[in-house]
Amino acid sequence: MTLKTAVNNSQLHRKASRYGTARVFEIAVQVANKDGQHLLEIGFQDKSLKIHDELENIQKRISSIAEEYDQLMGEKTRLRRCSEDIKAMTEISNETTVKEGMTEDQKYVPRVVTAYVQ
């Protein structure tokens, strides 16, 4: 038996002699209600702290995911630019190869035809 319970019991015995059994029972119910209410408050505080901790952990995870997302978007942009550069270089290389394969007359025919049409 705890000290608090012993004190409560001795208080109940003193009050029982003064007020009678019905009043003692009423007082015991009040004490039990107060103790129960106190336990509920402690339980709510514990639950509130757990929820707060979970929210903090979730916020940290969200921040980490957002940071990783930003890094991936930067990497995606960099790779897209590299791909565009490679395509442009390939097109230039193909045009150069085609022009090198033509004879001198073939290179200038389109210009002459264009000039004649205008």
Secondary structure, 3 states (H helix, E strand, C coil): CCHHHHHHHHHHHHHHHHHCHHHHHHHHHHHHHHHHHHHHHHHHHHHHHHHHHHHHHHHHHHHHHHHHHHHHHHHHHHHHHHHHHHHHHHHHHHHHHHHHHCCHHHHHHHHHHHHHHC
